[in-house]
Amino acid sequence: MLLVRFGSEGFLAAGESLAELAVLLSDPLETPVSQWRFGRRVDLAAEALRPPWEPGKIVGVGRNYREHAAELGNPTPAEPLLFLKAPSSIVGPRTPIVLPPESERVEHEGEIAVLLRRRLRRAGAEEAARAVLGVAPANDVTARDLQRQDATFARAKSFDTFCPFGPALLIEPDLGQLTVETRVNGETRQRGAAAEMSWGIVELLVYASRMMTLEPGDLVLTGTPAGVGPLADGDLVEVEVPGAGTLVNPVEAWRG
């Protein structure tokens, strides 16, 4: 089952594929999937897709793939490296990633994003697994030069348009079997699998819930595989999580 948001009103729709969607009349955070109610059919050809959800907060995880840590010259952390990314950085499919004038090197980071349906506070593994509503492709765009200058990641990760997310949430996926691939101008730059993470998705949720309460509708970015690289004006970036679709965003220079 896929969940999307569409149109200027941000209505929700769901279905077995992007070609078979109907307006969702139920609250997906409150109602079990088996009890969802549907309205009219939706033709996405006539509608603009938006991010599948507007998260209350975005929790990022750094260096969760050993090869990615190594390519940046960093050791693999002894425990998950958490950071926060501004919710205002969220954009949806086809919206441009804008290269800000404050940075000379902006890089793509394709990731598996996890959206929560339940509150988690010092959760165990079973509770954390049940709290996942779905997963989607995301791009943790990063101003790498600023990240290296700063003691924290907030500035480098939080420019407007630095968190493309979508096109759809894959509802109740097999968390251990997920993969992610990033392409720039049709060339594969990154490829990774949840099985290759230093800490799996459920482990990350358990760990993060010890430090902060995770609320329904929060988004957790689970780390990026090796192969990150710079983006330039005119590029086209694709992040694919099979089953959840492909997130496509053009890249534009800041023009004031």
Phi and psi in degrees as GROMACS dihedral restraints (atoms count N, CA, C in turn):
[ dihedral_restraints ]
;  ai    aj    ak    al  type     phi  dphi    fc
    3     4     5     6     1  -112.7    20    10
    4     5     6     7     1   145.8    20    10
    6     7     8     9     1  -124.5    20    10
    7     8     9    10     1   130.5    20    10
    9    10    11    12     1  -132.4    20    10
   10    11    12    13     1   164.2    20    10
   12    13    14    15     1  -119.0    20    10
   13    14    15    16     1   142.5    20    10
   15    16    17    18     1  -147.1    20    10
   16    17    18    19     1   162.4    20    10
   18    19    20    21     1    72.4    20    10
   19    20    21    22     1   169.7    20    10
   21    22    23    24     1   -65.3    20    10
   22    23    24    25     1   -25.4    20    10
   24    25    26    27     1   -83.6    20    10
   25    26    27    28     1   -14.4    20    10
   27    28    29    30     1    72.1    20    10
   28    29    30    31     1    36.4    20    10
   30    31    32    33     1   -65.6    20    10
   31    32    33    34     1   153.1    20    10
   33    34    35    36     1   -95.7    20    10
   34    35    36    37     1   145.3    20    10
   36    37    38    39     1  -140.3    20    10
   37    38    39    40     1   155.9    20    10
   39    40    41    42     1  -147.1    20    10
   40    41    42    43     1   158.9    20    10
   42    43    44    45     1   175.9    20    10
   43    44    45    46     1   177.8    20    10
   45    46    47    48     1   -75.3    20    10
   46    47    48    49     1   -19.2    20    10
   48    49    50    51     1  -153.8    20    10
   49    50    51    52     1   169.4    20    10
   51    52    53    54     1   -68.3    20    10
   52    53    54    55     1   -15.7    20    10
   54    55    56    57     1   -90.6    20    10
   55    56    57    58     1    -4.9    20    10
   57    58    59    60     1  -133.4    20    10
   58    59    60    61     1    65.6    20    10
   60    61    62    63     1  -110.1    20    10
   61    62    63    64     1   149.1    20    10
   63    64    65    66     1  -137.6    20    10
   64    65    66    67     1   150.3    20    10
   66    67    68    69     1   -57.4    20    10
   67    68    69    70     1   131.8    20    10
   69    70    71    72     1   -89.3    20    10
   70    71    72    73     1   122.7    20    10
   72    73    74    75     1   -95.6    20    10
   73    74    75    76     1    -7.7    20    10
   75    76    77    78     1  -101.6    20    10
   76    77    78    79     1   159.2    20    10
   78    79    80    81     1   -83.3    20    10
   79    80    81    82     1   113.0    20    10
   81    82    83    84     1   -68.5    20    10
   82    83    84    85     1   -16.7    20    10
   84    85    86    87     1   -83.8    20    10
   85    86    87    88     1   -20.3    20    10
   87    88    89    90     1  -107.9    20    10
   88    89    90    91     1   -26.9    20    10
   90    91    92    93     1  -108.5    20    10
   91    92    93    94     1   130.1    20    10
   93    94    95    96     1   -56.5    20    10
   94    95    96    97     1   146.4    20    10
   96    97    98    99     1   -56.2    20    10
   97    98    99   100     1   -38.1    20    10
   99   100   101   102     1   -64.4    20    10
  100   101   102   103     1   -15.2    20    10
  102   103   104   105     1  -110.1    20    10
  103   104   105   106     1     9.0    20    10
  105   106   107   108     1   -61.8    20    10
  106   107   108   109     1   141.0    20    10
  108   109   110   111     1  -111.2    20    10
  109   110   111   112     1   146.7    20    10
  111   112   113   114     1  -126.0    20    10
  112   113   114   115     1   152.7    20    10
  114   115   116   117     1  -112.4    20    10
  115   116   117   118     1  -134.6    20    10
  117   118   119   120     1   -66.8    20    10
  118   119   120   121     1   156.2    20    10
  120   121   122   123     1   -69.0    20    10
  121   122   123   124     1   152.1    20    10
  123   124   125   126     1  -120.0    20    10
  124   125   126   127     1   130.3    20    10
  126   127   128   129     1  -103.3    20    10
  127   128   129   130     1   104.2    20    10
  129   130   131   132     1   -66.3    20    10
  130   131   132   133     1   -19.3    20    10
  132   133   134   135     1   -63.4    20    10
  133   134   135   136     1   -24.3    20    10
  135   136   137   138     1  -104.1    20    10
  136   137   138   139     1     3.2    20    10
  138   139   140   141     1  -128.9    20    10
  139   140   141   142     1   151.4    20    10
  141   142   143   144     1   -94.4    20    10
  142   143   144   145     1   128.3    20    10
  144   145   146   147     1   -75.6    20    10
  145   146   147   148     1   142.7    20    10
  147   148   149   150     1  -115.5    20    10
  148   149   150   151     1   173.7    20    10
  150   151   152   153     1   -55.5    20    10
  151   152   153   154     1   142.2    20    10
  153   154   155   156     1   -60.3    20    10
  154   155   156   157     1   -22.8    20    10
  156   157   158   159     1  -155.4    20    10
  157   158   159   160     1   156.9    20    10
  159   160   161   162     1  -106.1    20    10
  160   161   162   163     1    98.7    20    10
  162   163   164   165     1   -71.3    20    10
  163   164   165   166     1   149.5    20    10
  165   166   167   168     1   -69.6    20    10
  166   167   168   169     1   -40.5    20    10
  168   169   170   171     1  -147.4    20    10
  169   170   171   172     1   159.0    20    10
  171   172   173   174     1  -119.5    20    10
  172   173   174   175     1   117.8    20    10
  174   175   176   177     1  -103.4    20    10
  175   176   177   178     1   120.9    20    10
  177   178   179   180     1  -100.6    20    10
  178   179   180   181     1   158.4    20    10
  180   181   182   183     1  -127.9    20    10
  181   182   183   184     1   120.8    20    10
  183   184   185   186     1   -93.3    20    10
  184   185   186   187     1   144.7    20    10
  186   187   188   189     1    57.0    20    10
  187   188   189   190     1    43.0    20    10
  189   190   191   192     1   -89.0    20    10
  190   191   192   193     1    -3.0    20    10
  192   193   194   195     1  -117.4    20    10
  193   194   195   196     1   126.3    20    10
  195   196   197   198     1   -57.5    20    10
  196   197   198   199     1   -40.3    20    10
  198   199   200   201     1   -66.2    20    10
  199   200   201   202     1   -33.1    20    10
  201   202   203   204     1   -69.4    20    10
  202   203   204   205     1   -42.9    20    10
  204   205   206   207     1   -57.7    20    10
  205   206   207   208     1   -42.9    20    10
  207   208   209   210     1   -66.0    20    10
  208   209   210   211     1   -38.7    20    10
  210   211   212   213     1   -67.5    20    10
  211   212   213   214     1   -22.8    20    10
  213   214   215   216     1   -95.1    20    10
  214   215   216   217     1     4.6    20    10
  216   217   218   219     1    76.0    20    10
  217   218   219   220     1    25.0    20    10
  219   220   221   222     1  -113.4    20    10
  220   221   222   223     1   147.3    20    10
  222   223   224   225     1   -73.6    20    10
  223   224   225   226     1   157.7    20    10
  225   226   227   228     1   -68.6    20    10
  226   227   228   229     1   127.3    20    10
  228   229   230   231     1   -62.2    20    10
  229   230   231   232     1   155.4    20    10
  231   232   233   234     1   -75.3    20    10
  232   233   234   235     1   -21.2    20    10
  234   235   236   237     1  -148.3    20    10
  235   236   237   238     1   164.2    20    10
  237   238   239   240     1   -54.6    20    10
  238   239   240   241     1   138.1    20    10
  240   241   242   243     1   -98.8    20    10
  241   242   243   244     1   105.4    20    10
  243   244   245   246     1   -96.0    20    10
  244   245   246   247     1   146.1    20    10
  246   247   248   249     1  -147.6    20    10
  247   248   249   250     1   164.5    20    10
  249   250   251   252     1  -110.8    20    10
  250   251   252   253     1   142.7    20    10
  252   253   254   255     1  -121.6    20    10
  253   254   255   256     1   135.7    20    10
  255   256   257   258     1   -62.0    20    10
  256   257   258   259     1   131.6    20    10
  258   259   260   261     1   -58.3    20    10
  259   260   261   262     1   -25.2    20    10
  261   262   263   264     1   -68.9    20    10
  262   263   264   265     1    -7.7    20    10
  264   265   266   267     1   -81.0    20    10
  265   266   267   268     1    -8.5    20    10
  267   268   269   270     1   -69.3    20    10
  268   269   270   271     1   132.9    20    10
  270   271   272   273     1  -139.0    20    10
  271   272   273   274     1   166.5    20    10
  273   274   275   276     1  -103.2    20    10
  274   275   276   277     1  -170.8    20    10
  276   277   278   279     1   -59.5    20    10
  277   278   279   280     1   145.3    20    10
  279   280   281   282     1    70.2    20    10
  280   281   282   283     1    -5.0    20    10
  282   283   284   285     1   -79.3    20    10
  283   284   285   286     1   134.7    20    10
  285   286   287   288     1   -65.6    20    10
  286   287   288   289     1   141.3    20    10
  288   289   290   291     1   -82.8    20    10
  289   290   291   292     1   121.6    20    10
  291   292   293   294     1  -100.6    20    10
  292   293   294   295     1   125.5    20    10
  294   295   296   297     1   -81.2    20    10
  295   296   297   298     1   114.2    20    10
  297   298   299   300     1   -76.7    20    10
  298   299   300   301     1   150.6    20    10
  300   301   302   303     1   -67.7    20    10
  301   302   303   304     1   -15.6    20    10
  303   304   305   306     1   -75.5    20    10
  304   305   306   307     1   -12.6    20    10
  306   307   308   309     1  -122.3    20    10
  307   308   309   310     1   142.7    20    10
  309   310   311   312     1  -103.4    20    10
  310   311   312   313     1    -4.0    20    10
  312   313   314   315     1  -148.8    20    10
  313   314   315   316     1   101.4    20    10
  315   316   317   318     1  -105.9    20    10
  316   317   318   319     1   131.3    20    10
  318   319   320   321     1  -122.4    20    10
  319   320   321   322     1   151.9    20    10
  321   322   323   324     1   -83.7    20    10
  322   323   324   325     1   148.5    20    10
  324   325   326   327     1  -143.8    20    10
  325   326   327   328     1    91.0    20    10
  327   328   329   330     1   -70.7    20    10
  328   329   330   331     1   136.6    20    10
  330   331   332   333     1  -145.7    20    10
  331   332   333   334     1   163.3    20    10
  333   334   335   336     1   -91.3    20    10
  334   335   336   337     1   119.4    20    10
  336   337   338   339     1  -101.1    20    10
  337   338   339   340     1   140.4    20    10
  339   340   341   342     1  -117.9    20    10
  340   341   342   343     1   126.7    20    10
  342   343   344   345     1  -105.9    20    10
  343   344   345   346     1   134.1    20    10
  345   346   347   348     1   -95.6    20    10
  346   347   348   349     1   144.6    20    10
  348   349   350   351     1  -106.1    20    10
  349   350   351   352     1   -14.5    20    10
  351   352   353   354     1  -134.8    20    10
  352   353   354   355     1   156.5    20    10
  354   355   356   357     1   -71.3    20    10
  355   356   357   358     1   139.2    20    10
  357   358   359   360     1  -126.2    20    10
  358   359   360   361     1   126.6    20    10
  360   361   362   363     1  -141.3    20    10
  361   362   363   364     1   114.1    20    10
  363   364   365   366     1    49.5    20    10
  364   365   366   367     1    53.0    20    10
  366   367   368   369     1   -82.6    20    10
  367   368   369   370     1   154.0    20    10
  369   370   371   372     1   -88.4    20    10
  370   371   372   373     1   175.7    20    10
  372   373   374   375     1   -63.8    20    10
  373   374   375   376     1   -44.1    20    10
  375   376   377   378     1   -65.0    20    10
  376   377   378   379     1   -42.3    20    10
  378   379   380   381     1   -63.2    20    10
  379   380   381   382     1   -42.0    20    10
  381   382   383   384     1   -63.7    20    10
  382   383   384   385     1   -43.4    20    10
  384   385   386   387     1   -62.3    20    10
  385   386   387   388     1   -39.3    20    10
  387   388   389   390     1   -70.5    20    10
  388   389   390   391     1   -20.5    20    10
  390   391   392   393     1   -80.1    20    10
  391   392   393   394     1    -9.6    20    10
  393   394   395   396     1   -79.5    20    10
  394   395   396   397     1   121.4    20    10
  396   397   398   399     1   -81.3    20    10
  397   398   399   400     1   -47.6    20    10
  399   400   401   402     1  -173.5    20    10
  400   401   402   403     1   178.7    20    10
  402   403   404   405     1  -129.1    20    10
  403   404   405   406     1   157.6    20    10
  405   406   407   408     1  -153.1    20    10
  406   407   408   409     1   160.8    20    10
  408   409   410   411     1   -67.7    20    10
  409   410   411   412     1   145.8    20    10
  411   412   413   414     1  -145.2    20    10
  412   413   414   415     1   160.2    20    10
  414   415   416   417     1  -127.1    20    10
  415   416   417   418     1   107.5    20    10
  417   418   419   420     1   -83.1    20    10
  418   419   420   421     1    69.7    20    10
  420   421   422   423     1   -59.8    20    10
  421   422   423   424     1   137.5    20    10
  423   424   425   426     1  -137.0    20    10
  424   425   426   427     1   131.6    20    10
  426   427   428   429     1   -81.7    20    10
  427   428   429   430     1    94.3    20    10
  429   430   431   432     1   -64.0    20    10
  430   431   432   433     1   -37.2    20    10
  432   433   434   435     1   -65.2    20    10
  433   434   435   436     1   -38.1    20    10
  435   436   437   438     1   -72.6    20    10
  436   437   438   439     1   -35.2    20    10
  438   439   440   441     1   -59.7    20    10
  439   440   441   442     1   -39.2    20    10
  441   442   443   444     1   -72.3    20    10
  442   443   444   445     1   -25.2    20    10
  444   445   446   447     1   -79.8    20    10
  445   446   447   448     1   -32.6    20    10
  447   448   449   450     1   -95.0    20    10
  448   449   450   451     1   154.7    20    10
  450   451   452   453     1   -76.7    20    10
  451   452   453   454     1   -24.7    20    10
  453   454   455   456     1  -121.8    20    10
  454   455   456   457     1   167.0    20    10
  456   457   458   459     1   -91.9    20    10
  457   458   459   460     1    -3.2    20    10
  459   460   461   462     1   -57.1    20    10
  460   461   462   463     1   -48.8    20    10
  462   463   464   465     1   -65.6    20    10
  463   464   465   466     1   -46.0    20    10
  465   466   467   468     1   -66.2    20    10
  466   467   468   469     1   -24.0    20    10
  468   469   470   471     1  -101.4    20    10
  469   470   471   472     1   -10.1    20    10
  471   472   473   474     1  -116.4    20    10
  472   473   474   475     1     8.9    20    10
  474   475   476   477     1   -57.2    20    10
  475   476   477   478     1   151.2    20    10
  477   478   479   480     1   -53.8    20    10
  478   479   480   481     1   139.1    20    10
  480   481   482   483     1    76.9    20    10
  481   482   483   484     1     7.3    20    10
  483   484   485   486     1   -88.0    20    10
  484   485   486   487     1    10.8    20    10
  486   487   488   489     1  -139.4    20    10
  487   488   489   490     1    67.5    20    10
  489   490   491   492     1   -59.1    20    10
  490   491   492   493     1   141.6    20    10
  492   493   494   495     1  -152.7    20    10
  493   494   495   496     1   127.6    20    10
  495   496   497   498     1   136.7    20    10
  496   497   498   499     1  -167.2    20    10
  498   499   500   501     1   -81.2    20    10
  499   500   501   502     1   -20.7    20    10
  501   502   503   504     1  -144.4    20    10
  502   503   504   505     1   153.9    20    10
  504   505   506   507     1   -89.6    20    10
  505   506   507   508     1   129.1    20    10
  507   508   509   510     1   -86.3    20    10
  508   509   510   511     1   114.4    20    10
  510   511   512   513     1   -81.3    20    10
  511   512   513   514     1   133.2    20    10
  513   514   515   516     1    49.8    20    10
  514   515   516   517     1    59.0    20    10
  516   517   518   519     1   -79.7    20    10
  517   518   519   520     1   169.2    20    10
  519   520   521   522     1   -80.4    20    10
  520   521   522   523     1   103.6    20    10
  522   523   524   525     1   -65.3    20    10
  523   524   525   526     1   -25.3    20    10
  525   526   527   528     1   -83.2    20    10
  526   527   528   529     1   -11.8    20    10
  528   529   530   531     1  -107.3    20    10
  529   530   531   532     1     7.4    20    10
  531   532   533   534     1   -76.4    20    10
  532   533   534   535     1   148.3    20    10
  534   535   536   537     1  -132.9    20    10
  535   536   537   538     1   163.4    20    10
  537   538   539   540     1  -141.9    20    10
  538   539   540   541     1   141.3    20    10
  540   541   542   543     1  -137.1    20    10
  541   542   543   544     1   136.8    20    10
  543   544   545   546     1  -115.9    20    10
  544   545   546   547     1   132.2    20    10
  546   547   548   549     1  -125.0    20    10
  547   548   549   550     1   141.0    20    10
  549   550   551   552     1  -122.2    20    10
  550   551   552   553     1   120.1    20    10
  552   553   554   555     1    53.6    20    10
  553   554   555   556     1    38.4    20    10
  555   556   557   558     1    84.8    20    10
  556   557   558   559     1    -7.2    20    10
  558   559   560   561     1   -98.1    20    10
  559   560   561   562     1   128.3    20    10
  561   562   563   564     1   -68.0    20    10
  562   563   564   565     1   124.7    20    10
  564   565   566   567     1  -107.5    20    10
  565   566   567   568     1   -34.9    20    10
  567   568   569   570     1  -137.2    20    10
  568   569   570   571     1   145.9    20    10
  570   571   572   573     1  -152.0    20    10
  571   572   573   574     1   127.8    20    10
  573   574   575   576     1  -153.6    20    10
  574   575   576   577     1   170.1    20    10
  576   577   578   579     1  -135.9    20    10
  577   578   579   580     1   150.3    20    10
  579   580   581   582     1   -57.9    20    10
  580   581   582   583     1   -31.6    20    10
  582   583   584   585     1   -66.0    20    10
  583   584   585   586     1   -17.8    20    10
  585   586   587   588     1   -92.9    20    10
  586   587   588   589     1    -4.7    20    10
  588   589   590   591     1   -67.3    20    10
  589   590   591   592     1   146.3    20    10
  591   592   593   594     1   -63.7    20    10
  592   593   594   595     1   -38.7    20    10
  594   595   596   597     1  -126.9    20    10
  595   596   597   598     1   125.6    20    10
  597   598   599   600     1   -68.2    20    10
  598   599   600   601     1   170.9    20    10
  600   601   602   603     1   -59.9    20    10
  601   602   603   604     1   -46.3    20    10
  603   604   605   606     1   -64.0    20    10
  604   605   606   607     1   -41.8    20    10
  606   607   608   609     1   -58.2    20    10
  607   608   609   610     1   -40.8    20    10
  609   610   611   612     1   -63.6    20    10
  610   611   612   613     1   -42.4    20    10
  612   613   614   615     1   -65.6    20    10
  613   614   615   616     1   -42.1    20    10
  615   616   617   618     1   -59.8    20    10
  616   617   618   619     1   -46.5    20    10
  618   619   620   621     1   -65.3    20    10
  619   620   621   622     1   -50.0    20    10
  621   622   623   624     1   -61.1    20    10
  622   623   624   625     1   -34.7    20    10
  624   625   626   627     1   -70.5    20    10
  625   626   627   628     1   -11.9    20    10
  627   628   629   630     1   -77.5    20    10
  628   629   630   631     1   -30.3    20    10
  630   631   632   633     1   -90.8    20    10
  631   632   633   634     1   -32.1    20    10
  633   634   635   636     1  -151.3    20    10
  634   635   636   637     1   149.5    20    10
  636   637   638   639     1   -71.8    20    10
  637   638   639   640     1   125.6    20    10
  639   640   641   642     1   -93.2    20    10
  640   641   642   643     1   125.8    20    10
  642   643   644   645     1  -100.0    20    10
  643   644   645   646     1   157.7    20    10
  645   646   647   648     1   -55.3    20    10
  646   647   648   649     1   132.9    20    10
  648   649   650   651     1    91.0    20    10
  649   650   651   652     1    -3.6    20    10
  651   652   653   654     1   -72.8    20    10
  652   653   654   655     1   150.9    20    10
  654   655   656   657     1  -114.9    20    10
  655   656   657   658     1   132.3    20    10
  657   658   659   660     1  -117.7    20    10
  658   659   660   661     1   120.9    20    10
  660   661   662   663     1   -91.8    20    10
  661   662   663   664     1   126.3    20    10
  663   664   665   666     1   -97.0    20    10
  664   665   666   667     1     9.5    20    10
  666   667   668   669     1   107.1    20    10
  667   668   669   670     1   158.0    20    10
  669   670   671   672     1  -116.7    20    10
  670   671   672   673     1   143.9    20    10
  672   673   674   675     1   -74.3    20    10
  673   674   675   676     1   173.8    20    10
  675   676   677   678     1   -63.1    20    10
  676   677   678   679     1   155.6    20    10
  678   679   680   681     1   112.2    20    10
  679   680   681   682     1    10.1    20    10
  681   682   683   684     1   -60.4    20    10
  682   683   684   685     1   152.5    20    10
  684   685   686   687     1  -164.7    20    10
  685   686   687   688     1   172.4    20    10
  687   688   689   690     1   -73.8    20    10
  688   689   690   691     1   153.0    20    10
  690   691   692   693     1  -111.7    20    10
  691   692   693   694     1   148.2    20    10
  693   694   695   696     1  -132.3    20    10
  694   695   696   697     1   156.7    20    10
  696   697   698   699     1   -52.6    20    10
  697   698   699   700     1   127.8    20    10
  699   700   701   702     1    97.0    20    10
  700   701   702   703     1    -9.5    20    10
  702   703   704   705     1   -68.6    20    10
  703   704   705   706     1   160.1    20    10
  705   706   707   708     1  -126.4    20    10
  706   707   708   709     1   121.3    20    10
  708   709   710   711     1  -108.1    20    10
  709   710   711   712     1   133.8    20    10
  711   712   713   714     1  -124.9    20    10
  712   713   714   715     1   131.6    20    10
  714   715   716   717     1  -122.5    20    10
  715   716   717   718     1   120.8    20    10
  717   718   719   720     1  -116.9    20    10
  718   719   720   721     1   129.7    20    10
  720   721   722   723     1  -117.2    20    10
  721   722   723   724     1   105.3    20    10
  723   724   725   726     1   -52.2    20    10
  724   725   726   727     1   133.1    20    10
  726   727   728   729     1    98.1    20    10
  727   728   729   730     1   -31.1    20    10
  729   730   731   732     1  -105.7    20    10
  730   731   732   733     1    -3.1    20    10
  732   733   734   735     1    95.7    20    10
  733   734   735   736     1  -173.1    20    10
  735   736   737   738     1  -120.1    20    10
  736   737   738   739     1   126.0    20    10
  738   739   740   741     1   -88.1    20    10
  739   740   741   742     1   121.2    20    10
  741   742   743   744     1  -120.4    20    10
  742   743   744   745     1   126.3    20    10
  744   745   746   747     1  -140.5    20    10
  745   746   747   748     1   129.3    20    10
  747   748   749   750     1   -74.6    20    10
  748   749   750   751     1   164.5    20    10
  750   751   752   753     1  -119.0    20    10
  751   752   753   754     1   133.8    20    10
  753   754   755   756     1  -131.9    20    10
  754   755   756   757     1   144.9    20    10
  756   757   758   759     1   -73.5    20    10
  757   758   759   760     1   149.3    20    10
  759   760   761   762     1   -64.2    20    10
  760   761   762   763     1   128.9    20    10
  762   763   764   765     1  -120.2    20    10
  763   764   765   766     1    13.3    20    10
